Amino acid sequence: MIRLATKKDIPRLLELFNSNANLREDDSFKYKEHDIKEDITNPNMIFVYIQDKKIVGAQLVEFWKIAKWCYLRVLIVDKKYRERGIGTRLIKHVEKEAKKHGIRLFSFFSEKGDKEMHKLAKKLNYKKGKEFYCFSKGKS
């Protein structure tokens, strides 16, 4: 089952989002409760995938309705539940929801070495774009 995240999901989302270094711009960044609270409000949304009565995957997205663009910010699936199609189902669900709002452009960034995400992108017909560098300053 896929549904929108709520405040009661924050502890599990923090656990998931902080479990994978590929989701962070640099190694010093860790998601905090206020980050997740902010991310479950518009224009951001977090869709969660429930299996075995717990959250095993999540997709953080931004819908930009005027620009008709969806930014797939974060996709995470619990390591124990990978290779079962959960990431695919989350992305397809988000695409379906976005299309209800007239959104037709979808994009995301991924680390250069994140082979799992590159494989999923290819499977879902996403095209590789330019390579980018992330620059950051200060601490969160």
Salt bridges, closest charged atoms under 4 A:
ASP9 OD2 - ARG3 NH1 2.74
GLU15 OE2 - ARG12 NH1 2.85
GLU33 OE2 - LYS37 NZ 3.30
ASP35 OD1 - HIS34 NE2 3.45
ASP39 OD1 - ARG73 NH1 3.17
GLU62 OE2 - ARG73 NH1 3.25
ASP78 OD2 - ARG12 NH2 2.66
GLU97 OE2 - LYS100 NZ 3.05
GLU116 OE1 - ARG82 NH1 3.74
GLU131 OE1 - LYS112 NZ 3.86
